[in-house]
Amino acid sequence: MLTENELQLSADVLVIGGGPAAAWAAWAAASQGAKVIIVDKGFLGTSGAAAASGNGIMAPSPENWDKVLSERYRIGKNLANSRWIERVIEKTWLSLPLVEDWGYRFPKENGESVRQSYYGPEYMRVLRKNLLRVGVQILDQSPALELLLADDGSVAGARGVQRQHHRSYTVRAGAVVLANGGCAFLSKALGCNTNTGDGLLMAVEAGGELSSMEASNHYAISTAFNATVTRGVPFGWASYSDEAGNDLGGYVDGRRDPSFLPNALLKGSVYARLDRATPEVKAVIEKSHFISFLPYKKAGIDPYAERVPVTLILEGTVRGTGGIRLTDDSCGTKVPGLYAAGDAASREFLAGLASGGGGPNAAWAISTGQWAGVGAATFAKSLGDRANERVARPAGQVGLRSATVGGTPSPKLGRSPSPSPSSETFDSEAIVRGVQDQMFPLEKNYLRSEQGLLDSLAKLETLWQQVQGNPKQDTVRDVEFSRRAAALTAVARWAYFSALHRTETRSEHIRMDYPETDPSQRYYQATGGLERLWVRRDWIKDAIATPPALTTQTTPSVSKL
Ligand SMILES: Cc1cc2nc3c(=O)[nH]c(=O)nc-3n(C[C@H](O)[C@H](O)[C@H](O)COP(=O)(O)OP(=O)(O)OC[C@H]3O[C@@H](n4cnc5c(N)ncnc54)[C@H](O)[C@@H]3O)c2cc1C
């Protein structure tokens, strides 16, 4: 029995996740004097999107704040929020010197630190070391599976499993931060396979809401041969050709049209050759993005001279926007005591429905992580010393407990009461494949249409009914994978249901049947529901800001690498 030697712990604040958002949240909560436990599905320091490679950070120096704010607002197509953009920029700018104090070495220029990007593995190593220094307890390889709720509906902790100890765990806490990253639907995009949307399902089960889930279809370029590195920067210097070697161009007004690659791939194979890179560019990209070169090196390919087949891999909400809806400046959610940060939280205030890749996302993780951590510590403190004596019940259902078992959630994690004869054990791998069949294809998720979305939703509904069945739970791995299959199905349904209801094309949400951006659809779309999905329009009432004119650029500049 997984529950026989269950680990039971308590804290003021529990942080779920192990990327930058979680690390900043845990540090910020600990800095308020809170006792903090952090649980990561992988190993905190190597798991998640940031740990897998380097990130540019949106951290302009103060004289450039207005310019960057305007650019972000423009990219958000009137859905972003100037006040939030400003507070993220400021918080990030003020936070990066701390990382340096903790031991990270940013490059120097004229004796000054240039804090515009970080090398993911080293950044995460420093953040982990700092957490241990301030007394945060870290449980690695311990995916959280469900939240605990107190009688008044506030969050009271979470439960999960420890992969290496083959047991379940319960952490009682006064407040919880969900910082479990985005959802990349197990596409294998490097660093993203731990990010399966578990936190979104946990939040909704607990009474929370999601927002901007139509912005959940970010695709990123990768070589098509046996590699899933989705670093796009080197491809800024590529020329593209089709199977026969014909140049595919792809430039509009001297700028690469973002729709070029998906549209070309929908017609057939596409090959890239990095022949536009100058020796100076080559030196920089090989140093800063060497992980992108590993596949070439392993295959003995010279990417500057040879054509290599490329593809687009779904990153979903990792570099998309949708996630848990934030309800206040401290990154609170609709559930008292539950906070969200980083890719798990909807980034709509910063990005609208656009991608926040290239700098904003890293800044969002740093800033929302800290606001959520402080918010959670403050909430936990307000409950007094007996917070963890509250009666609490597990909030999880689908993928953990069969819906056919009398409707009462089992008190034991990972074990349903004896299944009723009618309950069938679902095959979690088949469910995942079924979800991916709807989410991966460009013709379904990149180019959306009402009929296509309805067809996919019908198939996802069938999968959703299947995951109501009996989850396989013989091992810790079974428990985790059954729940993961349910989470992926749930996220896919919310994504497509939201996409169905936004009848316009805006940023990464492309509707073939509504090809124009409709200025009257200036709202965030909240969504949720388990059995019955719903959407709500949260109208944006702020006046539209007038950003400066767009400047065009032929290729990325070397200084921005
Ligand atoms: C190829 C690539 C390049 C990128 N480049 C940039 C860039 O240049 N600039 C930029 O701003 N952004 C960039 N991003 C995005 C950026 O990496 C993310 O926004 C950032 O990592 C978000 O941090 P996070 O902590 O929210 O999520 P992550 O870093 O993804 O971490 C999520 C963590 O949650 C854990 N987790 C998941 N589920 C559970 C669970 N059930 N229980 C416990 N733990 C769980 C995971 O193990 C992981 O540790 C890039 C992303 C990719 C994929």
The ligand as a MOL file (V3000), in Angstrom:
LIG
                    3D

  0  0  0     0  0            999 V3000
M  V30 BEGIN CTAB
M  V30 COUNTS 53 58 0 0 0
M  V30 BEGIN ATOM
M  V30 1 C 13.1040 26.2740 -25.2870 0
M  V30 2 C 12.5960 27.3500 -24.3970 0
M  V30 3 C 13.1910 28.5880 -24.4130 0
M  V30 4 C 12.7160 29.6010 -23.6040 0
M  V30 5 N 13.3320 30.8180 -23.6610 0
M  V30 6 C 12.8650 31.8130 -22.9130 0
M  V30 7 C 13.5130 33.0840 -22.9360 0
M  V30 8 O 14.5350 33.2770 -23.6050 0
M  V30 9 N 12.9950 34.0610 -22.1450 0
M  V30 10 C 11.8730 33.8670 -21.3780 0
M  V30 11 O 11.4360 34.7930 -20.7130 0
M  V30 12 N 11.2770 32.6610 -21.3150 0
M  V30 13 C 11.7360 31.6460 -22.0610 0
M  V30 14 N 11.1520 30.4150 -21.9780 0
M  V30 15 C 10.0710 30.2200 -20.9940 0
M  V30 16 C 10.6400 30.0310 -19.5960 0
M  V30 17 O 11.5690 28.9670 -19.5980 0
M  V30 18 C 9.4980 29.7460 -18.6260 0
M  V30 19 O 8.5790 30.8070 -18.6830 0
M  V30 20 C 9.9840 29.5750 -17.1940 0
M  V30 21 O 10.7870 28.4420 -17.1000 0
M  V30 22 C 8.7880 29.4650 -16.2600 0
M  V30 23 O 9.2020 29.1000 -14.9800 0
M  V30 24 P 8.2680 28.1750 -14.0870 0
M  V30 25 O 8.9790 27.9970 -12.8220 0
M  V30 26 O 6.8940 28.7070 -14.0790 0
M  V30 27 O 8.1690 26.7940 -14.9020 0
M  V30 28 P 9.2890 25.6920 -15.1950 0
M  V30 29 O 10.6320 26.2840 -15.2760 0
M  V30 30 O 8.8220 24.9430 -16.3870 0
M  V30 31 O 9.2300 24.7560 -13.9240 0
M  V30 32 C 8.0700 24.0030 -13.6280 0
M  V30 33 C 8.3910 23.1020 -12.4730 0
M  V30 34 O 7.2000 22.5320 -11.9340 0
M  V30 35 C 7.4400 21.1550 -11.6420 0
M  V30 36 N 6.1620 20.4350 -11.6230 0
M  V30 37 C 5.3130 20.2040 -12.6460 0
M  V30 38 N 4.2460 19.5120 -12.2020 0
M  V30 39 C 4.4250 19.3030 -10.8750 0
M  V30 40 C 3.6840 18.6230 -9.8670 0
M  V30 41 N 2.5220 18.0250 -10.1520 0
M  V30 42 N 4.1780 18.5820 -8.6180 0
M  V30 43 C 5.3730 19.1700 -8.3020 0
M  V30 44 N 6.1230 19.8220 -9.2380 0
M  V30 45 C 5.6380 19.8870 -10.4980 0
M  V30 46 C 8.3910 20.7190 -12.7380 0
M  V30 47 O 9.0880 19.5470 -12.3820 0
M  V30 48 C 9.3010 21.9330 -12.8460 0
M  V30 49 O 10.3270 21.8570 -11.8840 0
M  V30 50 C 11.6070 29.3740 -22.7630 0
M  V30 51 C 11.0010 28.1170 -22.7270 0
M  V30 52 C 11.4870 27.1130 -23.5410 0
M  V30 53 C 10.8260 25.7720 -23.5070 0
M  V30 END ATOM
M  V30 BEGIN BOND
M  V30 1 1 1 2
M  V30 2 1 2 3
M  V30 3 2 2 52
M  V30 4 2 3 4
M  V30 5 1 4 5
M  V30 6 1 4 50
M  V30 7 2 5 6
M  V30 8 1 6 7
M  V30 9 1 6 13
M  V30 10 2 7 8
M  V30 11 1 7 9
M  V30 12 1 9 10
M  V30 13 2 10 11
M  V30 14 1 10 12
M  V30 15 2 12 13
M  V30 16 1 13 14
M  V30 17 1 14 15
M  V30 18 1 14 50
M  V30 19 1 15 16
M  V30 20 1 16 17
M  V30 21 1 16 18
M  V30 22 1 18 19
M  V30 23 1 18 20
M  V30 24 1 20 21
M  V30 25 1 20 22
M  V30 26 1 22 23
M  V30 27 1 23 24
M  V30 28 2 24 25
M  V30 29 1 24 26
M  V30 30 1 24 27
M  V30 31 1 27 28
M  V30 32 2 28 29
M  V30 33 1 28 30
M  V30 34 1 28 31
M  V30 35 1 31 32
M  V30 36 1 32 33
M  V30 37 1 33 34
M  V30 38 1 33 48
M  V30 39 1 34 35
M  V30 40 1 35 36
M  V30 41 1 35 46
M  V30 42 1 36 37
M  V30 43 1 36 45
M  V30 44 2 37 38
M  V30 45 1 38 39
M  V30 46 1 39 40
M  V30 47 2 39 45
M  V30 48 1 40 41
M  V30 49 2 40 42
M  V30 50 1 42 43
M  V30 51 2 43 44
M  V30 52 1 44 45
M  V30 53 1 46 47
M  V30 54 1 46 48
M  V30 55 1 48 49
M  V30 56 2 50 51
M  V30 57 1 51 52
M  V30 58 1 52 53
M  V30 END BOND
M  V30 END CTAB
M  END
